[in-house]
Amino acid sequence: MSRIKLTAASRVGCVRSNNEDMVLAYDRLLRSDVCQTEFMTENTDRFVIAVADGMGGHNAGEVASEEALSNLKFFISDLPRGLSSGEFNEMLVEWLASINHIINSKGHATPEMADMGTTLVGIVYYGGRYYWMNCGDSRLYRLRDGELKQMSSDHSLNNMMGERKHSNVITNCIGAGCKHSYLDVFEFTSDFHDGDVYLLCSDGLNDMISDEVIRELLVQGVTANSLCAAAIEAGGFDNVSACVISVQAS
């Protein structure tokens, strides 16, 4: 069993007038807010921590990110006990198809919400096993023994082409007219170690500060809000959200 220390923050940044990001921090949905908590895994059979970066005209991205995370929160809480890893994965794939349809349908029905969508990156604990998942270009990092590693792969034109000139062009997301959204889902229970620090973030963080700066700050033990503040100090051209998850053996 592990003790999980969690800090989470979602900030509007310096340029945009509203915050289309949202964070699901264990049992709380956050937008333009911060939180800090800790809990023992032996006291729960499931939890989810996730970041969603919304997109769309007329501020519809905030609707998409909230819809995705609210739906995910209830989906995880309503899962039956005893699912195998394969069954859990299949259920997530079905959930993605459902939430993708919901967000696309709302976009079609309301002109102001046309083409709204969201990314999603998260960590799920269910039935004594840890999973991470990703759809889009929000990121999951791990700090272990002072080394920072990006665990997720960006679903972006930059990553596909190996170039930087296609900034913010993503190739996969929830909604935004995508008919065939997909989730990267991996179980990493055997690789979830005491002393690890995990970071979930929207691209408003990693677009503003380098991986080396992120590593240095995490080594110092900063909170998610301090990471967001660093991105804002660097220009804050986008909304910025982060969750920092520290693992300690009980």
N, C-alpha and C positions, 0 to 999 in steps of 0.2 A: 504494500500500500504506500501511497505517496501523499505528501502535503503539497498542495498547489497554491502558489501565491500569484495573484492576478492583478495587474493594473491595466486600465483601459481608458482611452481618450478619443474623442472625435471633435475636431476643430474646423471652423469655416475657412481659415486662412486669411490672406491679405487682399485678395483680388475679387473673389466671388462674393455675391451678396447673400447667398444661402448655402446651406450645407446639405449636399446630396448623399454624403456618406452616412453609414449607420454601423454601429457595433452591437453585437450580441455578446454580452459579458456574463456568462454562466446563466443567470436568470433575469438579467436586465438588458433592455434595449436602450442604447445611448446615442444621442445626436447632440453635438455642441455641449457635451458634458464629460465628466470624468468619474471614475470609480476605482476603488481598491478593495480587494477582499482576499480571503484565503480559506481553504477548505481541505478536508481529508477525503481521498477517494473511497475509503472504506465506508463513508457515510452516504454514498450515493451510488446508484447503479448506472447513471448516465449523466452526461452534461455536454454542452456544445459552446464553443467560443468561436466567434466568426466576425469577419469584416466584409461589408458590402459597399461597393463604390458605384453609386447610381449615375445614370446618364439619361439625357433626353431633353427636349425643348420645354420651355415654360416651367422649368423646375420639376418636371415629371420624374427625374431621376430619384428624387427623395421618396416618391411614392413607390417606385420599383424596389429600392433598397429596403424600405420598411416592409413591403409586402413579402419579399423573399425571406428576410430574417424572422419576421413574425410567424410566417408559415413554417419555416424550419424549426423554430423553437417548439411549436406544438406538434410537429411531425415526430421529432425525437422523443418528446415526452409521452407520446401515444404509442410508440412502438411496443409490440408485445415482447415479453421476456423470452430469452432462450434462442434467439436467432443465431445461426452460424454466421461466420464471416461472409460467406458467399451469399446467404440470404439477406444479410444486412446491406451488402453492396447492391443487390438487385432492388431492394426497397428504395435505396437512395436514387438509383437510376429512374425508378418509377416516380419518385417525388420530383426529380428534376423535370421530367416531361410534364408533370402536372403544373408546377409553378411556372414553367416556361409558357404553357398554354394560358394560364391565368393572366400573367403580365402582358402577353401579346394581345389577348382578347380585350383587356382594359385599354390598351393602346389603340386598338382598332375602333373601339366604341366611343372614345373621347378624343376629339381632335387635339386638345391641349396635351394629351399624353401620348400622341403618336410616336412610335419608335422608342418609347422609354425602355430602359433595360438596366441591368446591374451586373457587376462582377460578384464573385463570392469566393472567399477563402476561409477555411476553418479547421478546427480540431474537434473531433467528437470522441467521447469516452462512452462506450456501451458494452455491457456484459463483461467487464474486466479487460476489455481490449481498447487500444487507441487507434484512431484512424485520422488521416488528414485528407482534405478534399480541396479542389481548386477548379474554378471556372472563370477564365478571364486573366487579367494581368495584375490583380492584387497578389501579394506575396506572402509566403511562409519561409522564415529563416530559422536556423538553429545555431545557437552559440554553444560550443562544447570545447572545454579546455582552451579557451581563448581564440578558437577558430570559428569564423562565421561561415555558414553554408546556406545558400538558397536551396530549399528543398522542393519548392514548386517550380514549374516551368511556366513562363509567361505565354499565354495564348495571344500572341501579338504578331503583327507584321514584322516588327523589329527582330523578334526572336526567329521567325521563319526565314527571313532574308539575311540575318546576320549583320544588319546595319542599324544605324541610329536615326536615320533620316525620316522614318515613318512614325515618329513619336505619337503615342496615344491612339494608334490604330490597332484595335483588338480584333481577333479573328474568332472569338468565342465568348458568349456571355448568356445571361438569362434574359429573355425578352429581346427588345430591339429588333423584332422581326425575324430573329433566328428560328429556323424550323428544326434544326438538329443540334441543339446545344448538348454539350457533353461535360461530364465531370471526371477529372483525374481523382481517383480514390485509392488510397494505399493504407493498409494496416501496418503500423510500426510499433506494435506493443513490445517486441523484443529489443527495440532500439530506443526505448523511452527510458532515459537514465537519470539517476540522481545527479543533480548539479547542472543538468541541461537548462538552457533558457531558450524559449521559443518566442518568436516575434511574428505576429500577423499584422499586415499593414496595407493600406491603399497606396496607389502610386504617387499620391501627394507627398509621401514620405521619401521613397527611394528616388523619385525624380529630383528632389531638392537637395538631399544629402547623400554622399557616396556610401557604398557598402563599408568602406574602411572607417568612416566616421560613425556609421551605425554600430560597427563592431566595437569601436573605442567606447562609445556611450554605454553599450550593453555590458561591457567588461566593468565599467564603473558602477553598474547596478542601478542605472537611472530608470525612472518610471516611464510608462507610455506617454504621459503628458509632457515629460521633459523631451522625449523624442519628437513629439509634435511641435513643441516650442522651437526646437532646433531647426526643423523644416520651415517654420514660419519666419524665423530669424534669417534664414537663407533666401527668403523671397516670398514663400507661401503662395505660389501661383495657383494652387489648387486646394480643395478641401484635403485635410490630412487626418487619418485615423490610424490607431495602433492598439494592439493588445500585447502585453509582455507577460509571459507565463513562465514562472520559475518553479522548477521541480526539486523537491527535497524528500529524501527517504524518511518515512515516519519512524 
